[in-house]
Amino acid sequence: MPPPTALDAAATAAALPYPALANCPLVVSCTTAQAVALRARPRADAFVAAAGAFTPRIVGVGA
């Protein structure tokens, strides 16, 4: 199935997220991880949406 598109925007999953963070203005992370899933910093102007952590002990994105 092709990636969803709207308003000339396309979304794709990154097999290797760390190199992709340097190029993406929008980062979405949805995880049930019980440890940090993304440790690298996104680019300075990126918007980051992270969903899945519901207690301080279950975190998906490092500070």
C-alpha positions as CSV (number, residue, x, y, z in Angstrom):
1,M,0.0,0.0,0.0
2,P,1.4,3.5,-0.8
3,P,2.1,5.9,2.0
4,P,-0.7,8.3,2.9
5,T,-0.5,11.7,1.3
6,A,-2.4,15.0,1.9
7,L,-1.5,18.6,1.0
8,D,1.5,17.3,-1.0
9,A,3.0,15.7,2.1
10,A,4.0,12.0,2.2
11,A,4.7,9.8,5.2
12,T,7.1,6.9,5.3
13,A,8.5,4.8,8.1
14,A,12.3,5.1,8.7
15,A,14.0,1.7,9.1
16,L,17.0,3.6,10.5
17,P,15.5,6.5,12.5
18,Y,18.7,8.3,13.7
19,P,20.0,9.3,10.2
20,A,16.5,10.4,9.2
21,L,16.1,12.7,12.2
22,A,18.6,15.1,10.7
23,N,16.4,15.6,7.6
24,C,12.9,15.4,8.9
25,P,10.9,18.5,10.0
26,L,8.1,16.3,11.4
27,V,8.9,13.3,13.7
28,V,6.1,11.0,14.9
29,S,6.9,8.2,17.4
30,C,4.2,5.7,18.5
31,T,5.6,3.0,20.7
32,T,4.9,0.7,23.6
33,A,8.6,0.7,24.5
34,Q,9.6,0.5,28.2
35,A,12.9,2.2,27.5
36,V,14.0,5.2,25.4
37,A,13.3,4.4,21.7
38,L,14.9,7.6,20.2
39,R,18.1,8.9,21.7
40,A,19.3,11.2,18.9
41,R,18.2,14.8,18.7
42,P,16.0,15.9,15.8
43,R,16.9,18.9,13.8
44,A,16.4,22.3,15.6
45,D,13.2,23.2,13.8
46,A,11.5,19.8,14.0
47,F,8.0,19.2,15.5
48,V,8.0,16.0,17.5
49,A,4.9,14.1,18.4
50,A,5.4,11.1,20.7
51,A,2.7,8.9,21.9
52,G,2.7,5.7,24.0
53,A,4.4,6.6,27.3
54,F,1.9,6.8,30.2
55,T,4.1,6.8,33.2
56,P,7.5,8.4,33.9
57,R,9.1,4.9,33.9
58,I,7.8,4.1,30.4
59,V,9.5,6.6,28.1
60,G,9.9,6.6,24.3
61,V,11.9,9.8,23.6
62,G,15.0,10.8,25.6
63,A,15.2,14.3,26.9
